[in-house]
Structure formats: C-alpha cells, structure tokens
Amino acid sequence: MENKLPDIQLPSWMNKGEPLTLAHSAKRWWERVYSWLTFPLAQIDVDTCDEQLLNLLAYQRDVMRFPSESLSLYRLRVKHAFINSQDAGSIAGFERIFERLEIGKIQQLERQLQLDWDVIVIRINDEQLSRDNDLMMNLVRQYGRTCRRYFFDVLNHTVTYAHSGYFDCITYYDSAKLELRPTAIIPSQDIVWLLPGEERTITVQVKPEGVNDASFTATSNGHETVIYSIIENSITLKALTFGTSEIILKTNVGEQTTTITAKVVAGAKVDANYTSINAPVFFASKYFDDPEKQIWFDWGDGQQTTNYSDATQQSGFNPPRGVWKTGEKHTVTIYNSEDVTFKSASSFNRIIKLHKVAGLRTELDYFLYQQDKLTTIADDAFAYLPNLQSIRYFLAQTNITQLPSSLLTQETVIEDASYAFYYSNISQLPKGFLQKASKLRKTTNMLNRNPITHIDNDTFKACADSLEDMEDMLAFCNQLESDVNAIFSANTYSKLRVVKDGFYGCTKLKGKGAAFIEKCKVAQRARLFAGCTSLSDYEDLPTGWK
C-alpha cells in the first residue's frame, strides 16, 4: 500500500540542526506505526502478499498452480479467479478470460462441418502457442464447457505487398480480392415448440460478420408437420399437424449446416387479466421425472422457457415472479400439455380471450368453467381436436355471446355435451352446429339458460340413432323461436330415453309437441314442454308432458 504520510515542514529558522533531526525521526516513527497497522491488509493483497498466503488465497478461489508457472502469472490468475468463474462456459466469457490473463485475442468456432458436434476449435497464433501453452491447457480444463472437446488451431497472418512494374514502358497492375467465406450458421432457436396452425420466425446468423454471401437454403427431413419460408436472414415455420420435423439449414457458400427441430404439440394460447400473483392462471399435470412431458411456456415475450412459479392457491401455474405485473393483460402460450384447463374458482386470474386449444385429448371437461370474463374465442380455436368425445361444463357460466365458426361443425366423435354451454350468454350458434355429430349421446343442460333465438333445421338429425339423454337441454331458453320438429328433423329417435324438462320455459318454441312425442318413446318425460305456450297443440298435450 502507498505510504500517504506527509513530510514535516519546519519554518526556515528551525529547518536545521536538532529540530530537523527530530522531525525526521518523528516521521520515520509514524511510518513504522503505519506499516504495523497496514500489515494485515497487505497479507490479503494478491499483488503484494507473501507467497505462502497467496497459496491460501488460491486454494480459497479454486486455483491450482501448475508446474513452471511464474509467480506473476500465478498472482494474476488468483486475482481474477471470481470473474473468470462467472465467465466460464460462454463464448464471450471464454474470450474475456484469455484477454484478462494477457494471452491475447482468440477465435472460437463451434459445430464445424468436418469435426464432431462436441468439438470447439480455438484459433490462436504461433506466439500464443509457444508462450502460453501450459496456461491455455489449464484454462480449458478449469473453465471449458462440460462434455466438450477443445482443439487448438494455429493461424498466422502474413502481410504481402503488390507493386506495380513496367517493361518496355508498359505498366501492369495485379490485384487480389478478399473473399470471406462462412464458418458457421447459427439460428436464434435450435428447438422450436409450436401449436398446430401457429407461426414462429427465427433469425439466422451466418458467421463471421461481413461474409460475401450470407444466403442459405432449408430442407426438411420429410415429416410434413411444418412448412417454412426464408426471408433474408430469417426462417418462418408454420405448424400443420402434430409431430416433429428437423429443418436443415445450409449456407450456399462453404456448406456450413445446422438443424432446427420443430415440435408441433398439444397446448393452448389465451389472454389473461393478471390480478393476483397467488391465484393460478391455468392448471395442468406436472411431470417432474419425464423430460419428454415437461411443459414449455411463452409468457408473451416471444421466449420459450420451462420456467414458472407455483400459484399458492390451488396449486396452479403462474409466470415467474416479476415477469408480469398485476393489473395488466398478458398472452400466454402453453406447449406440450394434453390436459391444460382454465377452470375458474373464487380466486383465479381471469381469461378474457381464447386463441387456440389443440391436442389429441378426448375431453375438454371444465376447460373454461366459470370464466365469467371470457368474451372472445378465435374462429379456429377448436380446429385441432380430432379425438374430442366429451365437453362437459366446457364453456359453462362464461360470458360468451357467439360460438366460433369451427366449433362442432365438421365431422366429430363428440359423445357427451352435458352442461357444455350452461348458463352462458350465447345468442347464436354457428352454421352447421352438431349437424355431423353422429355419435352424440348426452346433451343434459347443454344450452340451458341461454338467450338463444334460433337453432338451424336438422341440428339434431345426425344423432337420431345415438341420442339418449336431453334432460333440461334447452330449459329456460325463453327467446328460442325455432320449430321443435325442424330442429329434431329425423323420423324417430330410437334411443332417446330421458327428455325431462327438455324445453322447460321455452315460451316461444314453435311446432307440434305431439309430433315430437311420437318420435321418441321415452320413459322420463315430466315437464318436457312446461310453459311452451307457443306450440300449436300446447293445450292438447298430455298433462305429464307440460
């Protein structure tokens, strides 16, 4: 440490003889006292401490002196031990370690075409190799990546000069053009998770910067789960169906390659109002011991991660603390989950829009149950659920006014729609709704208490041979003005056994009640047409039916 004690300045008439001798003695005394006081601090100063204490500091900082290592280099490694450990493993950090220990600049190359995938090439020059050979070997062992091999590649630069010349008064000039060729191609993501129908754009870097031709092509491994398009320095993937595809990128010059793995999986995408850090955003099964079933998330920032926090209430999922702020609306996408649900409870972050749900699951029971802030569902939200059989309480007690055009309008194996839209706010059904649901068995309370005004003809024709139970199906739909026999247009419903309260309170329902009764020889029929005073034959119906 620097001695900061000032000189003792005496007046000119005392600056000689014994007074001056006394002043010098006093200064030397206090300098000795200062050295005693600062001695302990000097022992932990890496630059000045005794070599034996330096060994203790090195042990503390996980540094071992290698044979032939100079004391000055040893001190330098101990001095920078902490920051070197923080920089270990990364490309930029590894380069800083070499500069910090005065080795100089290096170049790192990964996944070279002619070498195994786990080899990292460190490019140096002759001077670095001869001067710091042992040091570089120790740095690789201590700070290199686990499960990686490091090769040193010596590259020397030679400066050449081109001169003009003449012969017989004729002058010629020779010139050479410098061409940079690609040494690596690196995508921003090498594993991409997608829901069917989803698109994601990935930026692609061709190294080094400034190459003459940074263009590249893409080929697939033949699994038609995604399609792709290349625009300048990026590739856009669009998922078609469930499965995994490998997209191989290859530079047009130098033939450098890399692979993007696209996994099209089950999951869901919603907008949520984030009101509580303790209440859940959604529920899903957790597979701690199976990496293949691990859930991935995009918390709205475009990054795909496995990080989440447990909701303290009801053991649901929440974003990591600090990612979302309460009072804001956010979008979350859940990947690789076949049983994700957003069923509400007294304390729950409310879902306001459903973008998509996809999977090979057979049920969506309670999927958005009691989500009373849900007002919007995308048109293709349910387009990728080919195996769906049960939707019990699916959208019950939500605030949906209109169902999406793709919901249950195509060929479907749906069997149970009990309470599916119970007590919602639906006023209109999509064109073709349930007209191809030939396996539908149960519709108990399916549309109970909705302000629906019209149901298309033939809606329940396809399920004539399968429908068994329609108890309370349209109860209290007092705005419905359709003809009951046009809705149930088949000649007979042979398996229909329970119609109790089926049209209870449908005061505007039209048609002949007796004609419907003839179509279904049911056992439980109490109050089937109770309050249906607009039926043309209401007064003539048997008492038990009304």
C-alpha positions in Angstrom: 0.0 0.0 0.0 1.1 3.6 -0.7 2.6 5.5 2.3 0.4 8.6 2.5 2.1 10.3 5.5 3.1 13.9 4.6 6.6 15.4 5.1 7.0 17.5 8.2 7.6 21.1 7.0 9.5 23.3 9.6 9.9 27.1 9.5 13.1 28.2 7.8 14.7 29.2 11.1 14.1 25.7 12.6 14.9 23.7 9.4 18.4 22.7 10.5 20.2 21.1 13.3 18.5 19.2 16.1 14.9 20.3 15.2 15.3 18.9 11.7 16.7 15.6 13.1 13.8 15.4 15.5 11.3 15.9 12.6 12.9 13.2 10.5 12.9 10.8 13.5 9.2 11.5 14.1 8.3 10.8 10.5 10.2 7.5 10.5 8.4 6.5 13.7 4.9 7.2 12.3 5.8 5.5 9.1 6.8 2.4 11.1 3.5 2.6 13.1 1.6 2.9 9.7 3.3 -0.2 8.4 2.3 -2.1 11.6 -1.3 -1.0 11.1 -1.5 -1.9 7.4 0.4 -5.2 7.7 -2.7 -7.4 8.0 -4.3 -5.8 4.9 -1.1 -6.3 2.9 -1.4 -10.0 3.5 -4.6 -10.4 1.5 -3.5 -8.2 -1.4 -2.9 -10.6 -4.2 -0.4 -8.3 -5.8 1.9 -7.9 -2.8 1.2 -10.7 -0.2 3.6 -13.3 0.8 3.7 -16.4 -1.5 2.5 -18.7 1.3 -0.5 -16.5 1.9 -1.0 -16.4 -1.9 -1.3 -20.2 -1.8 -4.1 -19.9 0.8 -6.0 -17.4 -1.3 -5.5 -19.6 -4.4 -7.0 -22.6 -2.5 -9.9 -20.5 -1.4 -10.6 -19.4 -5.0 -10.1 -22.8 -6.6 -6.9 -22.0 -8.4 -4.0 -24.6 -8.5 -0.5 -23.5 -9.6 0.8 -25.6 -12.4 4.4 -26.6 -12.9 6.6 -23.9 -14.4 4.0 -21.2 -13.8 5.6 -17.8 -13.0 4.7 -16.1 -9.7 3.4 -13.0 -11.6 1.0 -15.2 -13.7 0.0 -17.2 -10.6 -0.9 -13.9 -8.9 -2.9 -12.8 -11.9 -4.9 -16.0 -12.0 -5.7 -15.8 -8.3 -6.7 -12.1 -8.7 -9.2 -12.8 -11.5 -10.5 -16.1 -10.2 -14.0 -14.9 -9.3 -14.8 -13.1 -12.6 -13.2 -16.0 -14.6 -15.6 -18.5 -12.9 -18.5 -16.3 -13.8 -17.4 -16.1 -17.5 -16.7 -19.9 -17.7 -18.6 -21.8 -20.4 -19.9 -18.9 -22.6 -18.3 -17.9 -25.9 -17.9 -14.2 -24.9 -16.8 -15.0 -21.4 -14.2 -17.5 -22.5 -12.7 -14.9 -24.8 -12.6 -12.4 -21.9 -10.8 -14.9 -19.7 -8.0 -15.2 -22.3 -7.7 -11.4 -22.6 -7.7 -11.0 -18.8 -4.8 -13.3 -18.4 -2.8 -11.5 -21.1 -2.9 -14.3 -23.6 -4.5 -12.1 -26.3 -7.3 -12.4 -28.7 -8.7 -15.8 -29.7 -11.4 -17.0 -32.1 -13.8 -19.8 -31.2 -15.6 -22.0 -33.7 -18.4 -24.5 -32.9 -20.0 -27.3 -34.8 -17.6 -27.3 -37.7 -18.7 -29.5 -40.6 -15.6 -31.6 -40.7 -15.5 -32.2 -36.9 -17.7 -33.9 -34.4 -20.5 -31.8 -32.9 -18.9 -31.6 -29.4 -15.6 -30.1 -30.7 -14.9 -26.4 -30.1 -11.9 -25.0 -32.1 -9.9 -22.3 -30.5 -7.9 -20.4 -33.1 -4.6 -18.8 -31.9 -1.2 -17.8 -33.4 2.3 -19.2 -33.0 3.3 -16.7 -30.4 0.4 -17.6 -28.1 1.0 -21.3 -28.5 4.7 -21.2 -27.7 4.4 -18.6 -24.8 1.2 -19.7 -23.1 0.8 -23.4 -23.9 0.5 -24.7 -20.4 -1.7 -21.8 -19.3 -4.2 -22.4 -22.1 -4.4 -26.1 -21.4 -5.2 -25.3 -17.7 -7.8 -22.7 -18.7 -9.6 -25.2 -20.9 -9.7 -27.8 -18.1 -10.9 -25.3 -15.5 -13.3 -23.0 -17.5 -14.2 -25.0 -20.5 -17.7 -26.5 -21.1 -18.6 -29.9 -19.7 -18.8 -32.6 -22.4 -16.9 -30.6 -24.9 -13.6 -31.2 -26.5 -11.3 -28.3 -27.4 -8.9 -28.3 -30.3 -6.3 -25.6 -30.8 -5.9 -24.3 -34.3 -2.8 -22.2 -35.1 -3.4 -19.4 -37.6 -0.7 -17.0 -38.7 -1.2 -13.8 -40.7 1.3 -12.8 -43.4 1.3 -9.4 -44.9 2.1 -9.3 -48.6 2.6 -6.3 -50.9 1.7 -5.9 -54.5 3.8 -3.5 -56.6 3.4 -2.1 -60.0 6.1 -2.8 -62.6 6.9 -1.9 -66.1 8.6 -3.5 -69.1 9.2 -1.7 -72.3 7.3 1.2 -71.0 4.1 -0.9 -70.4 2.8 -0.9 -66.8 0.7 -3.8 -65.4 -1.2 -3.9 -62.1 -2.1 -7.1 -60.2 -4.8 -7.1 -57.6 -6.4 -9.6 -55.4 -10.0 -9.7 -54.0 -10.5 -10.7 -50.4 -13.4 -13.2 -50.0 -14.8 -14.0 -46.6 -16.5 -17.4 -46.6 -19.0 -18.6 -43.9 -17.6 -20.6 -41.0 -20.8 -21.2 -39.1 -24.6 -20.8 -39.4 -26.4 -20.2 -36.1 -30.2 -19.9 -35.6 -31.7 -18.0 -32.6 -33.5 -21.2 -31.6 -32.5 -24.7 -32.4 -35.6 -26.3 -30.7 -38.9 -24.7 -31.5 -42.3 -25.6 -29.9 -45.4 -24.9 -31.9 -49.2 -25.4 -31.7 -50.9 -26.6 -34.9 -51.6 -23.5 -37.1 -49.1 -21.4 -35.2 -46.2 -19.5 -36.9 -42.8 -18.5 -35.5 -40.0 -16.6 -37.1 -36.4 -17.5 -36.2 -33.4 -15.2 -37.0 -30.4 -16.9 -38.5 -26.8 -15.6 -38.3 -24.1 -16.6 -40.8 -20.6 -16.2 -39.2 -18.3 -14.3 -39.4 -19.9 -10.9 -39.9 -19.3 -9.4 -43.3 -19.2 -12.7 -45.3 -19.6 -12.1 -49.1 -22.6 -14.4 -49.3 -24.7 -14.9 -46.2 -27.6 -16.7 -48.0 -28.7 -20.1 -47.0 -31.3 -22.8 -48.0 -33.5 -25.1 -45.9 -34.6 -28.7 -46.4 -36.8 -30.9 -44.2 -36.4 -34.5 -43.1 -39.6 -35.4 -44.8 -42.0 -35.3 -41.9 -44.7 -32.9 -43.1 -45.6 -31.4 -39.8 -44.4 -27.9 -40.7 -43.9 -25.7 -43.7 -41.2 -23.0 -43.9 -40.2 -19.9 -45.9 -36.9 -18.0 -45.9 -36.8 -14.2 -45.9 -33.4 -12.6 -45.9 -31.7 -13.6 -42.5 -34.7 -15.4 -41.0 -36.8 -18.5 -41.5 -40.6 -18.7 -40.7 -42.1 -22.0 -39.6 -45.8 -22.7 -39.7 -47.2 -25.8 -37.9 -49.5 -28.1 -39.8 -50.1 -31.1 -37.6 -48.8 -32.9 -34.6 -45.3 -34.4 -34.8 -41.6 -33.5 -35.1 -39.7 -32.2 -38.1 -36.0 -31.4 -38.5 -35.2 -28.4 -40.7 -31.6 -28.4 -42.0 -30.1 -25.0 -42.9 -27.2 -24.9 -45.2 -25.1 -21.9 -46.4 -24.9 -21.5 -50.2 -21.2 -20.9 -49.8 -19.0 -23.0 -47.6 -21.6 -25.7 -47.0 -22.0 -24.9 -43.3 -25.0 -26.6 -41.8 -27.2 -26.5 -38.7 -30.5 -28.1 -37.7 -33.7 -26.6 -36.2 -36.0 -29.2 -34.5 -39.7 -28.1 -34.8 -42.0 -29.9 -32.3 -45.8 -29.5 -33.0 -47.5 -30.4 -29.8 -50.7 -30.1 -27.8 -51.4 -27.0 -25.7 -53.3 -23.7 -25.6 -53.0 -19.9 -26.0 -55.0 -17.4 -24.1 -55.1 -13.7 -23.0 -55.4 -13.3 -19.2 -56.0 -10.4 -16.9 -53.3 -10.7 -14.2 -54.8 -9.6 -11.0 -53.0 -11.8 -8.3 -49.6 -13.4 -8.0 -51.1 -16.1 -5.8 -54.1 -17.1 -7.8 -53.5 -19.5 -10.7 -53.5 -18.7 -14.4 -54.1 -22.3 -15.5 -53.9 -25.9 -14.4 -52.0 -28.8 -16.0 -50.3 -32.1 -14.9 -46.7 -31.8 -13.8 -44.2 -34.5 -14.8 -41.1 -33.8 -12.8 -39.4 -37.1 -13.8 -40.1 -37.2 -17.5 -38.3 -34.5 -19.7 -40.4 -35.5 -22.7 -43.6 -34.5 -20.9 -42.1 -31.2 -19.5 -44.4 -28.2 -20.2 -42.9 -25.2 -22.1 -44.3 -21.7 -21.9 -44.2 -18.4 -23.8 -45.2 -15.8 -21.3 -45.8 -13.2 -24.0 -42.2 -12.1 -24.6 -41.6 -14.5 -27.6 -39.2 -16.6 -25.5 -39.9 -20.3 -25.0 -38.9 -21.5 -21.5 -39.7 -24.1 -18.8 -39.6 -21.5 -16.0 -42.8 -20.9 -14.0 -43.9 -20.3 -10.4 -46.5 -22.3 -8.4 -49.6 -20.4 -7.5 -50.0 -20.6 -3.8 -53.8 -21.1 -4.2 -55.0 -24.4 -5.6 -51.5 -25.5 -7.0 -51.9 -24.0 -10.4 -49.3 -22.4 -12.8 -48.1 -18.8 -12.8 -45.4 -16.9 -14.6 -42.1 -16.4 -12.8 -42.2 -13.6 -10.3 -41.6 -10.2 -11.9 -42.3 -11.3 -15.5 -45.9 -10.0 -15.3 -47.3 -7.1 -13.3 -50.7 -7.2 -11.7 -53.4 -5.2 -13.4 -52.1 -5.9 -16.9 -53.3 -8.0 -19.7 -50.9 -10.7 -21.0 -50.8 -13.5 -23.5 -49.5 -16.9 -22.5 -49.0 -20.0 -24.7 -48.7 -23.4 -23.1 -46.9 -26.2 -25.0 -46.7 -29.9 -24.6 -49.7 -30.4 -22.4 -52.7 -32.5 -23.2 -54.8 -31.6 -20.1 -54.3 -27.9 -19.6 -57.5 -26.2 -18.3 -58.6 -22.8 -17.2 -61.5 -23.8 -14.9 -62.2 -20.9 -12.6 -62.8 -20.7 -8.9 -63.4 -18.0 -6.4 -59.8 -16.8 -6.8 -58.4 -17.1 -10.3 -56.7 -14.8 -12.8 -59.5 -14.3 -15.4 -59.2 -15.4 -19.0 -60.6 -12.9 -21.5 -59.8 -14.5 -24.8 -59.1 -18.0 -26.1 -56.8 -18.0 -29.1 -56.3 -21.8 -29.5 -56.5 -25.2 -27.9 -55.1 -28.2 -29.6 -54.3 -31.8 -28.9 -55.2 -35.5 -29.2 -57.1 -35.4 -25.9 -60.5 -36.9 -25.7 -62.1 -34.4 -23.3 -62.3 -30.7 -22.6 -64.4 -31.1 -19.4 -64.5 -27.9 -17.3 -62.0 -26.3 -19.8 -63.2 -22.7 -19.2 -65.7 -23.3 -16.5 -66.9 -20.2 -14.7 -64.6 -17.9 -16.6 -67.1 -15.0 -16.5 -64.7 -12.5 -18.1 -64.3 -14.6 -21.3 -65.9 -12.8 -24.2 -63.9 -13.7 -27.2 -62.9 -17.0 -28.9 -60.9 -17.1 -32.1 -62.7 -18.7 -35.1 -60.2 -21.5 -35.4 -59.7 -22.0 -31.7 -61.0 -25.6 -31.7 -59.9 -26.7 -35.2 -57.2 -29.1 -34.0 -59.1 -31.5 -31.6 -59.7 -34.6 -33.8 -60.4 -37.1 -30.9 -62.7 -34.9 -28.8 -65.5 -37.0 -27.2 -66.6 -35.1 -24.0 -67.1 -31.4 -23.4 -68.9 -31.5 -20.1 -69.1 -28.0 -18.5 -66.8 -26.9 -21.3 -67.9 -23.2 -21.5 -70.4 -23.2 -18.7 -71.1 -19.9 -16.9 -68.9 -17.8 -19.2 -69.9 -14.6 -20.9 -69.6 -15.9 -24.5 -72.3 -14.5 -26.8 -71.3 -16.3 -30.0 -69.5 -19.6 -30.6 -66.6 -19.8 -33.1 -67.5 -21.0 -36.6 -65.3 -24.1 -36.4 -66.8 -25.5 -33.2 -68.6 -28.8 -33.7 -69.5 -28.0 -37.3 -67.3 -30.7 -39.0 -67.2 -34.5 -38.6 -66.9 -35.1 -34.9 -66.9 -38.1 -32.5 -68.3 -36.0 -29.6 -70.5 -38.1 -27.3 -71.2 -36.1 -24.2 -72.0 -32.3 -24.3 -73.7 -32.2 -20.9 -73.7 -28.6 -19.4 -71.3 -27.6 -22.2 -72.7 -24.1 -22.5 -74.9 -24.0 -19.4 -75.8 -20.5 -18.1 -73.6 -18.7 -20.7 -74.7 -15.8 -22.8 -75.0 -17.4 -26.3 -77.4 -15.9 -28.7 -76.3 -17.6 -31.9 -75.0 -21.0 -32.9 -72.5 -21.4 -35.8 -73.8 -22.7 -39.1 -73.8 -26.5 -39.2 -73.5 -26.8 -35.4 -73.8 -30.6 -34.4 -75.2 -31.5 -37.9 -72.4 -34.1 -38.3 -72.3 -35.3 -34.6 -73.5 -38.8 -35.3 -72.2 -40.2 -32.0 -73.7 -37.6 -29.7 -75.4 -39.4 -26.7 -75.9 -36.8 -23.9 -76.9 -33.2 -24.1 -78.2 -32.7 -20.5 -78.4 -28.9 -19.7 -76.3 -28.3 -22.8 -77.8 -24.9 -23.7 -79.8 -24.3 -20.5 -80.5 -20.6 -19.7 -79.0 -19.0 -22.9 -80.7 -16.1 -24.7 -80.5 -18.1 -28.0 -83.2 -17.1 -30.5 -82.7 -19.6 -33.4 -81.4 -23.1 -34.0 -80.9 -24.3 -37.5 -83.1 -27.1 -39.1 -81.6 -30.6 -38.9 -79.3 -29.7 -36.0 -80.1 -32.9 -34.2 -80.7 -35.1 -37.2 -77.3 -36.8 -37.4 -77.6 -38.1 -33.8 -81.0 -39.8 -34.3 -79.6 -43.3 -33.6 -77.3 -42.2 -30.7 -79.0 -39.5 -28.6 -80.1 -40.9 -25.2 -80.4 -38.1 -22.7 -81.5 -34.4 -23.3 -82.8 -33.6 -19.9 -83.0 -29.7 -19.4 -81.2 -29.3 -22.7 -82.9 -26.0 -23.7 -84.7 -25.2 -20.4 -85.3 -21.5 -19.8 -84.3 -20.5 -23.4 -87.3 -18.3 -23.5 -86.1 -16.4 -26.6 -86.0 -19.5 -28.8 -88.5 -19.3 -31.7 -87.5 -22.3 -33.8 -89.8 -25.3 -34.7 -89.1 -28.2 -32.4 -89.6 -30.7 -35.2 -87.4 -28.9 -37.7 -84.6 -29.0 -35.1 -85.2 -32.7 -34.4 -86.0 -33.5 -38.1 -85.3 -37.3 -38.0 -88.3 -39.6 -38.2 -87.5 -41.3 -35.0 -85.1 -41.1 -32.0 -85.0 -44.7 -31.0 -82.6 -44.5 -28.1 -83.8 -41.3 -26.5 -85.0 -42.2 -23.0 -84.7 -39.0 -20.9 -86.3 -35.8 -22.1 -87.4 -34.5 -18.7 -87.6 -30.6 -18.6 -86.0 -30.6 -22.1 -87.8 -27.4 -23.3 -89.0 -26.2 -19.9 -89.8 -22.5 -20.1 -89.3 -22.1 -23.9 -92.3 -19.8 -24.2 -91.7 -19.0 -27.9 -90.9 -22.5 -29.1 -93.0 -23.4 -32.2 -94.3 -26.6 -33.9 -96.4 -29.5 -32.8 -95.4 -31.1 -29.5 -97.3 -34.3 -30.2 -95.2 -34.9 -33.4 -92.0 -34.7 -31.3 -93.6 -37.1 -28.7 -94.2 -39.6 -31.5 -90.5 -39.6 -32.4 -89.2 -40.6 -29.0 -90.9 -43.3 -26.9 -89.3 -42.1 -23.7 -89.6 -43.2 -20.1 -88.7 -39.9 -18.3 -90.7 -37.1 -19.9 -92.0 -35.0 -17.0 -92.5 -31.3 -17.9 -90.9 -31.7 -21.3 -93.0 -28.8 -22.7 -93.8 -27.0 -19.5 -94.5 -23.4 -20.3 -94.1 -23.9 -24.1 -97.4 -22.0 -24.8 -96.5 -21.1 -28.4 -96.7 -24.7 -29.5 -99.7 -25.1 -31.9 -101.1 -28.0 -29.9 -100.0 -27.0 -26.4 -103.5 -27.2 -24.9 -104.0 -30.8 -26.3 -100.7 -32.2 -24.9 -100.9 -34.8 -22.0 -100.7 -33.2 -18.6 -97.5 -35.1 -17.7 -95.7 -33.5 -20.7 -96.5 -30.0 -19.8 
